[in-house]
Amino acid sequence: MKADKAKVSKLLKTAKGQIDGILRMIEEDRYCVDISNQIMATQAVLKKANLEVLTAHCKSCVAGASTPKQNDEKIEEIIALLSKLIK
């Protein structure tokens, strides 16, 4: 992985902590809207981590492809991932 490992790890650990907090909220029968807000906050952190990984992938793996065919394959991989995001 070419992304900043420390940055991605920090974001994922933050998301993990948020998920643990959400589970506690559920166990405590907290207000549904509060739980939903925490879920959305966790999703935002995960999206940020994913963006970091995909940005690094584009800057290193895609840009460093040694042939036009490999470059096209890498671009197709990114397009497939992005299509999952919009579904």
C-alpha positions as CSV (number, residue, x, y, z in Angstrom):
1,M,0.0,0.0,0.0
2,K,1.4,3.4,-1.0
3,A,-0.9,5.5,1.2
4,D,0.4,7.2,4.4
5,K,0.0,4.2,6.7
6,A,0.0,6.3,9.8
7,K,-2.7,8.5,8.6
8,V,-4.9,5.7,7.4
9,S,-4.3,3.7,10.6
10,K,-5.3,6.7,12.7
11,L,-8.5,7.1,10.7
12,L,-9.4,3.5,11.0
13,K,-8.7,3.4,14.7
14,T,-10.9,6.4,15.1
15,A,-13.7,4.6,13.2
16,K,-13.2,1.5,15.4
17,G,-13.5,3.6,18.5
18,Q,-16.7,5.2,17.1
19,I,-18.2,1.8,16.3
20,D,-17.4,0.6,19.9
21,G,-19.2,3.8,21.1
22,I,-22.2,3.1,18.8
23,L,-22.4,-0.5,20.2
24,R,-22.5,0.9,23.7
25,M,-25.2,3.4,22.7
26,I,-27.3,0.5,21.4
27,E,-26.8,-1.5,24.6
28,E,-27.9,1.6,26.6
29,D,-31.0,2.1,24.5
30,R,-29.9,5.6,23.5
31,Y,-32.0,7.8,21.3
32,C,-32.2,6.5,17.7
33,V,-31.2,9.9,16.1
34,D,-28.1,10.1,18.2
35,I,-27.1,6.6,17.2
36,S,-27.7,7.5,13.5
37,N,-25.6,10.6,13.8
38,Q,-22.7,8.5,15.2
39,I,-23.1,6.0,12.4
40,M,-22.9,8.8,9.8
41,A,-19.8,10.3,11.5
42,T,-18.2,6.8,11.3
43,Q,-19.1,6.5,7.7
44,A,-17.4,9.9,7.1
45,V,-14.2,8.8,8.7
46,L,-14.2,5.6,6.7
47,K,-14.8,7.5,3.5
48,K,-11.8,9.8,4.4
49,A,-9.6,6.7,4.9
50,N,-10.8,5.2,1.6
51,L,-10.1,8.5,-0.2
52,E,-6.5,8.5,1.2
53,V,-6.0,4.9,-0.1
54,L,-7.5,5.6,-3.5
55,T,-5.6,8.8,-3.9
56,A,-2.3,7.1,-3.2
57,H,-3.3,4.3,-5.6
58,C,-3.9,6.8,-8.4
59,K,-0.7,8.7,-7.7
60,S,1.5,5.6,-7.5
61,C,0.0,2.5,-9.0
62,V,-2.0,4.0,-11.8
63,A,0.6,6.7,-12.7
64,G,3.4,4.1,-12.4
65,A,1.9,1.6,-14.8
66,S,4.6,0.5,-17.2
67,T,2.4,-0.1,-20.3
68,P,-0.8,1.6,-21.7
69,K,-2.6,-1.7,-21.2
70,Q,-1.7,-1.9,-17.5
71,N,-2.7,1.8,-17.1
72,D,-6.1,1.0,-18.7
73,E,-6.5,-2.0,-16.3
74,K,-5.7,0.2,-13.3
75,I,-8.2,2.9,-14.4
76,E,-10.9,0.2,-14.9
77,E,-10.3,-1.0,-11.3
78,I,-10.8,2.6,-10.1
79,I,-14.0,3.0,-12.2
80,A,-15.3,-0.3,-10.8
81,L,-14.7,0.9,-7.2
82,L,-16.3,4.2,-7.8
83,S,-19.3,2.6,-9.4
84,K,-19.9,0.7,-6.1
85,L,-19.9,4.1,-4.2
86,I,-22.7,5.5,-6.2
87,K,-25.0,2.5,-6.0
